Amino acid sequence: MDPWIVISLGLAVTAIVVAGIAIRNARALTRSLAANRRLRADVSQRDDEIAGAAAEQAVLGEAVGSGIVRVDRSLRVISANAVAHTLLGRTPGTLVGRSVMEAFLDASVESMAQAALANGTARTEVRRADADGPMLTVLGRRAHAGGLWLIVDDVSELRRLQRIRTEFIDNLSHELRTPLTTVSLLAETLSREADGPDVVLPPKMRDRIGKIEVETGHLVQMVNELLDLSRIESGDTLALVDGLDMGRLAAQSAERLRLFADRQGVTLRVEAPDGLPPVRGDSARLGQVVVNLVHNAVKFSPDGGEILVRADREGADIVTSVQDHGVGIPRDAQDRVFERFYKVDRARMRAETGGGTGLGLAIARHVVEQHGGRIWVESSEGSGSTFSFALPVAGNGDH
């Protein structure tokens, strides 16, 4: 074959191959460019969505009545709404870039923010640094993307109203105590004299004297419990003691009501193992919790009934419980028994105990929560009730 023909054929084949490669490369380039355009469109769309979400977030942040401050992991302000600037006494736009300490001028907020980063949420209450500054609550909540949301609210008016209420209850209680004490002593004296060997009184008169004594006692109890609840709700300082033995405290507190239980025909029994881990708490306040629970149990127990007071460890807590075998609590009332002045149907109560103030369980709830614990009830109608409260073992998240 002619060499020129061979060369021509070779060049033709090479041209075809090169053309094929060029076509494939062109197609690949076209696909790449199309993919790149789609990617740019997606990125642009995502940018628009992010920008829109940020704009909506900013609008919502300005619309709410709370101050909202966003800080990063190093506790430096990323953003803050206008309310936050107002509450903190800052010129609009001057909080961004500042540290939490610089923004709030209070070390307790910085400590709270560090606790929120570690635990997910934390709260503190501070007064703004200037002389007439508002009282602020600051809630720290860990953000999903890192850092924290700090929610700031002005509670000055709420605290003022609480102070007025506390002062009113204090004054009213003190004003009522003196005449009630006098009436109580007179009723007790009248009752004692009516039981004298040479005194003859009609049965109705003797019964009325007894009722006066009982009802006067209830009034004195209500005044004392109102004063206690007012002090507890206003943040009365606890006398926290390390190494408190709840088993011993439960036994001592139950013993205070043994005579009352005996008079009602109710048996008191205490179970607490030796060597329970200690808790950190106010022995007087926690003793009051046990007394209130046992007193309630006696009131709802039948003649010949038994009340079991127990203290034992459950996980990281010491759980103290008071179990009775009385009439029990209806299911729809169980969520309300710790409310102030709430009373279960009087018909369920022993008539001779005369009812109660509806404050004992509210006091118990406040005291337990002040200790970082929780309180609850388990009950079945006709089978009795068990009131329990749990306190953290000292060294396991105690305050």
C-alpha positions as a Markdown table, in Angstrom:
| # | Residue | x | y | z |
|---|---|---|---|---|
| 1 | Met | 0.0 | 0.0 | 0.0 |
| 2 | Asp | 1.1 | 3.5 | -0.7 |
| 3 | Pro | 2.8 | 4.9 | 2.4 |
| 4 | Trp | 1.0 | 8.2 | 1.9 |
| 5 | Ile | -2.3 | 6.5 | 2.1 |
| 6 | Val | -1.2 | 4.8 | 5.4 |
| 7 | Ile | -0.1 | 8.1 | 6.8 |
| 8 | Ser | -3.4 | 9.8 | 5.7 |
| 9 | Leu | -5.5 | 7.0 | 7.3 |
| 10 | Gly | -3.4 | 7.3 | 10.5 |
| 11 | Leu | -3.9 | 11.0 | 10.6 |
| 12 | Ala | -7.6 | 10.6 | 9.9 |
| 13 | Val | -8.0 | 8.0 | 12.8 |
| 14 | Thr | -6.0 | 10.3 | 15.1 |
| 15 | Ala | -8.3 | 13.2 | 14.2 |
| 16 | Ile | -11.3 | 11.1 | 14.9 |
| 17 | Val | -10.0 | 10.0 | 18.3 |
| 18 | Val | -9.0 | 13.6 | 19.2 |
| 19 | Ala | -12.4 | 14.8 | 18.1 |
| 20 | Gly | -14.1 | 12.1 | 20.2 |
| 21 | Ile | -12.0 | 13.1 | 23.2 |
| 22 | Ala | -12.8 | 16.8 | 22.6 |
| 23 | Ile | -16.5 | 16.0 | 22.4 |
| 24 | Arg | -16.4 | 14.0 | 25.6 |
| 25 | Asn | -14.4 | 16.7 | 27.4 |
| 26 | Ala | -16.9 | 19.3 | 26.1 |
| 27 | Arg | -19.8 | 17.2 | 27.4 |
| 28 | Ala | -18.0 | 16.8 | 30.8 |
| 29 | Leu | -17.3 | 20.5 | 30.9 |
| 30 | Thr | -20.9 | 21.2 | 30.1 |
| 31 | Arg | -22.1 | 18.9 | 32.8 |
| 32 | Ser | -19.6 | 20.5 | 35.2 |
| 33 | Leu | -20.7 | 24.0 | 34.3 |
| 34 | Ala | -24.3 | 23.0 | 34.8 |
| 35 | Ala | -23.5 | 21.4 | 38.1 |
| 36 | Asn | -21.6 | 24.5 | 39.1 |
| 37 | Arg | -24.5 | 26.7 | 38.2 |
| 38 | Arg | -26.9 | 24.5 | 40.2 |
| 39 | Leu | -24.5 | 24.6 | 43.1 |
| 40 | Arg | -24.2 | 28.3 | 42.9 |
| 41 | Ala | -28.0 | 28.5 | 42.7 |
| 42 | Asp | -28.3 | 26.3 | 45.8 |
| 43 | Val | -25.8 | 28.3 | 47.7 |
| 44 | Ser | -27.5 | 31.5 | 46.8 |
| 45 | Gln | -30.8 | 30.0 | 47.8 |
| 46 | Arg | -29.4 | 28.8 | 51.1 |
| 47 | Asp | -27.8 | 32.3 | 51.6 |
| 48 | Asp | -31.1 | 33.9 | 51.0 |
| 49 | Glu | -32.8 | 31.5 | 53.4 |
| 50 | Ile | -30.2 | 32.1 | 56.1 |
| 51 | Ala | -30.4 | 35.8 | 55.6 |
| 52 | Gly | -34.2 | 35.6 | 55.7 |
| 53 | Ala | -34.1 | 33.5 | 58.9 |
| 54 | Ala | -31.6 | 36.0 | 60.4 |
| 55 | Ala | -33.9 | 38.9 | 59.5 |
| 56 | Glu | -37.0 | 37.1 | 60.9 |
| 57 | Gln | -35.0 | 36.3 | 64.1 |
| 58 | Ala | -34.0 | 39.9 | 64.4 |
| 59 | Val | -37.6 | 41.1 | 63.9 |
| 60 | Leu | -38.8 | 38.6 | 66.5 |
| 61 | Gly | -36.0 | 39.6 | 68.9 |
| 62 | Glu | -37.1 | 43.2 | 68.6 |
| 63 | Ala | -40.8 | 42.3 | 69.0 |
| 64 | Val | -40.6 | 40.4 | 72.3 |
| 65 | Gly | -40.6 | 42.2 | 75.6 |
| 66 | Ser | -37.5 | 40.5 | 76.9 |
| 67 | Gly | -33.9 | 41.4 | 76.4 |
| 68 | Ile | -32.2 | 38.8 | 74.2 |
| 69 | Val | -28.4 | 38.6 | 74.1 |
| 70 | Arg | -26.5 | 36.0 | 72.0 |
| 71 | Val | -23.0 | 35.1 | 73.2 |
| 72 | Asp | -20.4 | 32.7 | 71.7 |
| 73 | Arg | -18.5 | 30.0 | 73.5 |
| 74 | Ser | -16.0 | 32.5 | 74.8 |
| 75 | Leu | -18.9 | 34.5 | 76.4 |
| 76 | Arg | -18.5 | 37.4 | 74.0 |
| 77 | Val | -21.7 | 39.1 | 72.7 |
| 78 | Ile | -22.6 | 38.3 | 69.1 |
| 79 | Ser | -25.9 | 40.1 | 69.0 |
| 80 | Ala | -28.4 | 41.9 | 71.3 |
| 81 | Asn | -31.8 | 43.3 | 70.7 |
| 82 | Ala | -32.9 | 46.9 | 71.6 |
| 83 | Val | -34.7 | 45.7 | 74.8 |
| 84 | Ala | -31.4 | 44.3 | 76.1 |
| 85 | His | -29.6 | 47.6 | 75.5 |
| 86 | Thr | -32.3 | 49.4 | 77.3 |
| 87 | Leu | -32.4 | 47.1 | 80.3 |
| 88 | Leu | -28.6 | 47.2 | 80.6 |
| 89 | Gly | -28.5 | 51.0 | 80.3 |
| 90 | Arg | -26.5 | 50.8 | 77.1 |
| 91 | Thr | -26.6 | 52.9 | 73.9 |
| 92 | Pro | -28.1 | 50.8 | 71.0 |
| 93 | Gly | -25.5 | 48.8 | 69.2 |
| 94 | Thr | -22.8 | 49.0 | 71.8 |
| 95 | Leu | -23.1 | 45.6 | 73.3 |
| 96 | Val | -21.8 | 43.5 | 70.4 |
| 97 | Gly | -18.2 | 42.5 | 70.9 |
| 98 | Arg | -18.2 | 43.0 | 74.7 |
| 99 | Ser | -17.7 | 40.1 | 77.1 |
| 100 | Val | -20.5 | 39.1 | 79.4 |
| 101 | Met | -18.7 | 40.7 | 82.3 |
| 102 | Glu | -18.4 | 44.0 | 80.4 |
| 103 | Ala | -22.0 | 43.9 | 79.3 |
| 104 | Phe | -23.6 | 43.1 | 82.7 |
| 105 | Leu | -20.9 | 44.5 | 85.1 |
| 106 | Asp | -21.6 | 41.6 | 87.5 |
| 107 | Ala | -19.5 | 38.6 | 88.2 |
| 108 | Ser | -22.6 | 36.5 | 89.1 |
| 109 | Val | -23.9 | 36.7 | 85.5 |
| 110 | Glu | -20.5 | 35.5 | 84.2 |
| 111 | Ser | -20.6 | 32.5 | 86.7 |
| 112 | Met | -24.2 | 31.8 | 85.6 |
| 113 | Ala | -23.2 | 31.8 | 81.9 |
| 114 | Gln | -20.4 | 29.4 | 82.6 |
| 115 | Ala | -22.8 | 27.1 | 84.5 |
| 116 | Ala | -25.3 | 27.3 | 81.6 |
| 117 | Leu | -22.5 | 26.3 | 79.1 |
| 118 | Ala | -21.7 | 23.3 | 81.3 |
| 119 | Asn | -25.3 | 22.2 | 82.3 |
| 120 | Gly | -27.5 | 23.5 | 79.5 |
| 121 | Thr | -29.4 | 26.1 | 81.6 |
| 122 | Ala | -28.9 | 28.4 | 84.6 |
| 123 | Arg | -30.5 | 31.5 | 86.1 |
| 124 | Thr | -29.5 | 34.4 | 88.3 |
| 125 | Glu | -30.9 | 37.7 | 89.5 |
| 126 | Val | -29.0 | 40.9 | 89.7 |
| 127 | Arg | -29.5 | 44.6 | 90.1 |
| 128 | Arg | -28.1 | 46.9 | 87.4 |
| 129 | Ala | -24.9 | 48.7 | 88.5 |
| 130 | Asp | -26.3 | 52.2 | 88.7 |
| 131 | Ala | -27.9 | 53.5 | 91.9 |
| 132 | Asp | -31.6 | 53.2 | 90.8 |
| 133 | Gly | -31.1 | 50.4 | 88.3 |
| 134 | Pro | -33.8 | 47.8 | 87.8 |
| 135 | Met | -33.8 | 44.3 | 89.3 |
| 136 | Leu | -33.1 | 41.9 | 86.4 |
| 137 | Thr | -33.4 | 38.1 | 86.0 |
| 138 | Val | -31.0 | 36.6 | 83.5 |
| 139 | Leu | -31.7 | 33.1 | 82.1 |
| 140 | Gly | -28.9 | 31.4 | 80.3 |
| 141 | Arg | -29.7 | 28.6 | 77.8 |
| 142 | Arg | -27.2 | 26.7 | 75.7 |
| 143 | Ala | -27.7 | 27.4 | 71.9 |
| 144 | His | -27.9 | 24.5 | 69.4 |
| 145 | Ala | -25.1 | 26.1 | 67.3 |
| 146 | Gly | -22.9 | 26.8 | 70.3 |
| 147 | Gly | -22.7 | 29.6 | 72.8 |
| 148 | Leu | -25.6 | 30.8 | 74.8 |
| 149 | Trp | -28.9 | 32.7 | 74.6 |
| 150 | Leu | -29.2 | 35.1 | 77.6 |
| 151 | Ile | -32.8 | 36.2 | 78.3 |
| 152 | Val | -33.0 | 39.3 | 80.4 |
| 153 | Asp | -36.2 | 40.5 | 82.1 |
| 154 | Asp | -37.0 | 43.4 | 84.4 |
| 155 | Val | -38.6 | 42.0 | 87.6 |
| 156 | Ser | -38.4 | 45.3 | 89.7 |
| 157 | Glu | -42.2 | 45.7 | 89.9 |
| 158 | Leu | -42.8 | 42.0 | 90.7 |
| 159 | Arg | -40.2 | 42.2 | 93.5 |
| 160 | Arg | -41.8 | 45.4 | 94.8 |
| 161 | Leu | -45.3 | 43.8 | 94.9 |
| 162 | Gln | -43.8 | 40.7 | 96.6 |
| 163 | Arg | -42.2 | 42.9 | 99.2 |
| 164 | Ile | -45.5 | 44.7 | 99.8 |
| 165 | Arg | -47.2 | 41.4 | 100.2 |
| 166 | Thr | -44.6 | 40.1 | 102.5 |
| 167 | Glu | -44.7 | 43.2 | 104.7 |
| 168 | Phe | -48.5 | 43.1 | 104.7 |
| 169 | Ile | -48.5 | 39.5 | 105.9 |
| 170 | Asp | -45.8 | 40.1 | 108.4 |
| 171 | Asn | -47.6 | 43.1 | 109.9 |
| 172 | Leu | -51.0 | 41.3 | 109.8 |
| 173 | Ser | -49.5 | 38.2 | 111.4 |
| 174 | His | -47.8 | 40.2 | 114.2 |
| 175 | Glu | -51.0 | 42.2 | 114.8 |
| 176 | Leu | -53.1 | 39.0 | 115.1 |
| 177 | Arg | -50.6 | 37.1 | 117.2 |
| 178 | Thr | -51.1 | 39.0 | 120.4 |
| 179 | Pro | -55.0 | 38.9 | 120.6 |
| 180 | Leu | -55.0 | 35.3 | 119.3 |
| 181 | Thr | -52.5 | 34.3 | 122.0 |
| 182 | Thr | -54.7 | 35.9 | 124.6 |
| 183 | Val | -57.9 | 34.3 | 123.3 |
| 184 | Ser | -56.1 | 30.9 | 123.1 |
| 185 | Leu | -54.9 | 31.2 | 126.7 |
| 186 | Leu | -58.4 | 32.2 | 127.9 |
| 187 | Ala | -59.9 | 29.3 | 126.0 |
| 188 | Glu | -57.4 | 26.9 | 127.5 |
| 189 | Thr | -58.1 | 28.2 | 131.0 |
| 190 | Leu | -61.9 | 28.1 | 130.4 |
| 191 | Ser | -61.6 | 24.5 | 129.2 |
| 192 | Arg | -59.4 | 23.5 | 132.2 |
| 193 | Glu | -61.8 | 25.2 | 134.7 |
| 194 | Ala | -64.8 | 23.5 | 133.0 |
| 195 | Asp | -63.2 | 20.1 | 133.8 |
| 196 | Gly | -62.8 | 21.0 | 137.5 |
| 197 | Pro | -64.3 | 18.5 | 140.0 |
| 198 | Asp | -66.9 | 21.0 | 141.4 |
| 199 | Val | -68.0 | 22.5 | 138.1 |
| 200 | Val | -71.3 | 21.4 | 136.6 |
| 201 | Leu | -71.9 | 22.5 | 133.1 |
| 202 | Pro | -74.5 | 21.4 | 130.5 |
| 203 | Pro | -73.0 | 19.1 | 127.9 |
| 204 | Lys | -73.7 | 21.6 | 125.1 |
| 205 | Met | -71.7 | 24.3 | 127.0 |
| 206 | Arg | -68.8 | 22.0 | 127.6 |
| 207 | Asp | -68.8 | 21.0 | 123.9 |
| 208 | Arg | -68.8 | 24.7 | 122.8 |
| 209 | Ile | -65.9 | 25.5 | 125.1 |
| 210 | Gly | -64.0 | 22.6 | 123.5 |
| 211 | Lys | -64.8 | 23.9 | 120.0 |
| 212 | Ile | -63.6 | 27.4 | 120.9 |
| 213 | Glu | -60.3 | 26.0 | 122.0 |
| 214 | Val | -59.9 | 23.9 | 118.9 |
| 215 | Glu | -60.8 | 26.7 | 116.4 |
| 216 | Thr | -58.6 | 29.2 | 118.3 |
| 217 | Gly | -55.7 | 26.7 | 117.9 |
| 218 | His | -56.4 | 26.6 | 114.1 |
| 219 | Leu | -56.3 | 30.4 | 113.9 |
| 220 | Val | -53.0 | 30.5 | 115.7 |
| 221 | Gln | -51.7 | 27.7 | 113.4 |
| 222 | Met | -52.8 | 29.6 | 110.3 |
| 223 | Val | -51.1 | 32.8 | 111.4 |
| 224 | Asn | -47.9 | 31.0 | 112.1 |
| 225 | Glu | -48.0 | 29.2 | 108.8 |
| 226 | Leu | -48.8 | 32.3 | 106.8 |
| 227 | Leu | -45.8 | 34.0 | 108.4 |
| 228 | Asp | -43.6 | 31.0 | 107.6 |
| 229 | Leu | -44.7 | 30.8 | 104.0 |
| 230 | Ser | -44.2 | 34.5 | 103.5 |
| 231 | Arg | -40.7 | 34.3 | 104.8 |
| 232 | Ile | -39.9 | 31.2 | 102.7 |
| 233 | Glu | -41.3 | 32.7 | 99.5 |
| 234 | Ser | -39.4 | 36.0 | 100.1 |
| 235 | Gly | -36.1 | 34.0 | 100.0 |
| 236 | Asp | -35.5 | 33.8 | 103.8 |
| 237 | Thr | -31.9 | 32.6 | 104.3 |
| 238 | Leu | -31.5 | 28.9 | 105.0 |
| 239 | Ala | -29.1 | 27.8 | 107.8 |
| 240 | Leu | -27.5 | 25.2 | 105.6 |
| 241 | Val | -25.6 | 22.5 | 107.6 |
| 242 | Asp | -23.2 | 20.0 | 106.0 |
| 243 | Gly | -23.5 | 16.4 | 107.0 |
| 244 | Leu | -27.2 | 16.4 | 107.9 |
| 245 | Asp | -28.5 | 12.9 | 108.7 |
| 246 | Met | -32.0 | 12.6 | 107.3 |
| 247 | Gly | -32.7 | 9.3 | 109.0 |
| 248 | Arg | -32.1 | 10.8 | 112.4 |
| 249 | Leu | -33.9 | 14.0 | 111.5 |
| 250 | Ala | -36.9 | 12.1 | 110.3 |
| 251 | Ala | -37.0 | 10.0 | 113.5 |
| 252 | Gln | -36.7 | 13.1 | 115.7 |
| 253 | Ser | -39.4 | 15.0 | 113.8 |
| 254 | Ala | -41.9 | 12.1 | 113.8 |
| 255 | Glu | -41.3 | 11.7 | 117.6 |
| 256 | Arg | -42.6 | 15.3 | 118.1 |
| 257 | Leu | -46.0 | 14.1 | 116.9 |
| 258 | Arg | -46.1 | 10.7 | 118.7 |
| 259 | Leu | -48.4 | 12.0 | 121.4 |
| 260 | Phe | -50.8 | 13.5 | 118.8 |
| 261 | Ala | -50.8 | 10.2 | 116.9 |
| 262 | Asp | -51.5 | 8.2 | 120.1 |
| 263 | Arg | -54.5 | 10.4 | 120.9 |
| 264 | Gln | -55.9 | 9.7 | 117.5 |
| 265 | Gly | -55.3 | 5.9 | 117.8 |
| 266 | Val | -52.6 | 5.9 | 115.1 |
| 267 | Thr | -49.3 | 4.1 | 115.3 |
| 268 | Leu | -46.1 | 5.8 | 114.2 |
| 269 | Arg | -43.2 | 3.7 | 112.9 |
| 270 | Val | -39.8 | 4.9 | 111.6 |
| 271 | Glu | -37.4 | 3.0 | 109.3 |
| 272 | Ala | -34.0 | 4.4 | 108.5 |
| 273 | Pro | -30.7 | 2.5 | 108.0 |
| 274 | Asp | -27.6 | 3.5 | 109.9 |
| 275 | Gly | -24.9 | 5.3 | 108.0 |
| 276 | Leu | -27.0 | 7.1 | 105.4 |
| 277 | Pro | -24.9 | 9.6 | 103.3 |
| 278 | Pro | -25.4 | 13.1 | 104.6 |
| 279 | Val | -27.3 | 15.9 | 102.9 |
| 280 | Arg | -26.7 | 19.7 | 103.1 |
| 281 | Gly | -29.7 | 21.5 | 104.5 |
| 282 | Asp | -31.5 | 23.5 | 107.2 |
| 283 | Ser | -32.4 | 21.1 | 109.9 |
| 284 | Ala | -35.2 | 23.2 | 111.3 |
| 285 | Arg | -36.9 | 23.7 | 107.9 |
| 286 | Leu | -36.5 | 20.1 | 106.8 |
| 287 | Gly | -37.8 | 19.0 | 110.2 |
| 288 | Gln | -40.8 | 21.1 | 109.6 |
| 289 | Val | -41.4 | 19.3 | 106.3 |
| 290 | Val | -41.4 | 15.9 | 108.0 |
| 291 | Val | -43.7 | 17.3 | 110.8 |
| 292 | Asn | -46.2 | 18.7 | 108.2 |
| 293 | Leu | -46.3 | 15.4 | 106.3 |
| 294 | Val | -46.7 | 13.3 | 109.4 |
| 295 | His | -49.4 | 15.6 | 110.7 |
| 296 | Asn | -51.4 | 15.3 | 107.5 |
| 297 | Ala | -51.0 | 11.5 | 107.5 |
| 298 | Val | -52.4 | 11.3 | 111.1 |
| 299 | Lys | -55.4 | 13.5 | 110.1 |
| 300 | Phe | -56.3 | 11.2 | 107.2 |
| 301 | Ser | -55.6 | 7.8 | 108.9 |
| 302 | Pro | -58.3 | 5.7 | 110.5 |
| 303 | Asp | -58.4 | 4.5 | 114.1 |
| 304 | Gly | -55.8 | 1.7 | 114.5 |
| 305 | Gly | -54.0 | 2.8 | 111.4 |
| 306 | Glu | -50.2 | 2.9 | 111.0 |
| 307 | Ile | -48.0 | 5.6 | 109.5 |
| 308 | Leu | -44.5 | 4.6 | 108.2 |
| 309 | Val | -41.8 | 7.2 | 108.1 |
| 310 | Arg | -38.8 | 6.1 | 106.0 |
| 311 | Ala | -35.5 | 7.6 | 104.9 |
| 312 | Asp | -33.1 | 5.8 | 102.5 |
| 313 | Arg | -30.8 | 6.3 | 99.6 |
| 314 | Glu | -32.0 | 6.1 | 96.0 |
| 315 | Gly | -29.2 | 6.8 | 93.5 |
| 316 | Ala | -27.7 | 10.2 | 94.1 |
| 317 | Asp | -30.6 | 11.3 | 96.5 |
| 318 | Ile | -31.8 | 10.6 | 100.0 |
| 319 | Val | -35.6 | 10.0 | 99.8 |
| 320 | Thr | -37.7 | 10.6 | 102.9 |
| 321 | Ser | -41.3 | 9.3 | 102.7 |
| 322 | Val | -44.4 | 9.3 | 104.9 |
| 323 | Gln | -46.9 | 6.5 | 104.1 |
| 324 | Asp | -50.4 | 6.2 | 105.5 |
| 325 | His | -53.3 | 3.8 | 104.9 |
| 326 | Gly | -56.1 | 6.3 | 105.0 |
| 327 | Val | -58.7 | 7.3 | 102.5 |
| 328 | Gly | -56.2 | 8.4 | 99.8 |
| 329 | Ile | -56.4 | 11.4 | 97.5 |
| 330 | Pro | -58.5 | 11.5 | 94.3 |
| 331 | Arg | -56.4 | 11.5 | 91.1 |
| 332 | Asp | -57.7 | 15.0 | 90.0 |
| 333 | Ala | -56.6 | 16.5 | 93.3 |
| 334 | Gln | -53.1 | 15.0 | 93.4 |
| 335 | Asp | -51.6 | 17.8 | 91.2 |
| 336 | Arg | -53.0 | 20.5 | 93.4 |
| 337 | Val | -52.3 | 19.4 | 96.9 |
| 338 | Phe | -49.1 | 21.4 | 97.1 |
| 339 | Glu | -50.9 | 24.6 | 96.2 |
| 340 | Arg | -51.5 | 27.3 | 98.9 |
| 341 | Phe | -54.9 | 27.0 | 100.7 |
| 342 | Tyr | -55.9 | 23.9 | 98.6 |
| 343 | Lys | -57.7 | 21.3 | 100.7 |
| 344 | Val | -59.0 | 17.9 | 99.9 |
| 345 | Asp | -62.6 | 17.3 | 100.7 |
| 346 | Arg | -63.1 | 17.8 | 104.5 |
| 347 | Ala | -65.4 | 14.8 | 104.6 |
| 348 | Arg | -62.3 | 12.6 | 104.1 |
| 349 | Met | -60.6 | 14.0 | 107.2 |
| 350 | Arg | -60.9 | 12.8 | 110.8 |
| 351 | Ala | -63.5 | 15.1 | 112.4 |
| 352 | Glu | -61.6 | 15.4 | 115.7 |
| 353 | Thr | -58.6 | 16.9 | 114.0 |
| 354 | Gly | -60.6 | 19.8 | 112.8 |
| 355 | Gly | -59.1 | 20.2 | 109.4 |
| 356 | Gly | -56.1 | 22.3 | 108.4 |
| 357 | Thr | -55.0 | 25.6 | 106.9 |
| 358 | Gly | -54.1 | 24.3 | 103.5 |
| 359 | Leu | -50.6 | 25.7 | 103.9 |
| 360 | Gly | -48.6 | 22.8 | 105.3 |
| 361 | Leu | -47.9 | 21.1 | 101.9 |
| 362 | Ala | -47.2 | 24.5 | 100.2 |
| 363 | Ile | -44.6 | 25.2 | 102.9 |
| 364 | Ala | -43.1 | 21.7 | 102.4 |
| 365 | Arg | -42.8 | 22.2 | 98.7 |
| 366 | His | -41.1 | 25.6 | 99.0 |
| 367 | Val | -38.6 | 24.3 | 101.6 |
| 368 | Val | -37.7 | 21.2 | 99.6 |
| 369 | Glu | -37.3 | 23.2 | 96.4 |
| 370 | Gln | -35.1 | 25.7 | 98.2 |
| 371 | His | -32.8 | 22.8 | 99.0 |
| 372 | Gly | -32.6 | 21.8 | 95.3 |
| 373 | Gly | -34.9 | 18.8 | 95.9 |
| 374 | Arg | -38.3 | 17.7 | 94.7 |
| 375 | Ile | -41.5 | 16.5 | 96.4 |
| 376 | Trp | -44.4 | 14.4 | 95.2 |
| 377 | Val | -47.3 | 12.2 | 96.2 |
| 378 | Glu | -48.4 | 8.7 | 95.2 |
| 379 | Ser | -52.0 | 7.8 | 96.2 |
| 380 | Ser | -54.9 | 5.5 | 95.5 |
| 381 | Glu | -58.3 | 6.2 | 96.8 |
| 382 | Gly | -59.1 | 3.8 | 99.7 |
| 383 | Ser | -55.5 | 2.6 | 99.9 |
| 384 | Gly | -53.7 | 5.5 | 101.4 |
| 385 | Ser | -51.0 | 8.0 | 100.3 |
| 386 | Thr | -47.3 | 8.2 | 100.3 |
| 387 | Phe | -45.7 | 11.7 | 100.3 |
| 388 | Ser | -42.0 | 11.7 | 99.4 |
| 389 | Phe | -39.2 | 14.2 | 99.0 |
| 390 | Ala | -35.7 | 13.7 | 97.6 |
| 391 | Leu | -32.6 | 15.7 | 98.5 |
| 392 | Pro | -29.2 | 15.4 | 96.8 |
| 393 | Val | -26.5 | 13.7 | 98.7 |
| 394 | Ala | -23.9 | 16.2 | 99.9 |
| 395 | Gly | -21.3 | 16.6 | 97.1 |
| 396 | Asn | -23.7 | 15.4 | 94.3 |
| 397 | Gly | -24.9 | 18.7 | 92.9 |
| 398 | Asp | -25.8 | 20.4 | 96.1 |
| 399 | His | -25.8 | 24.1 | 96.4 |
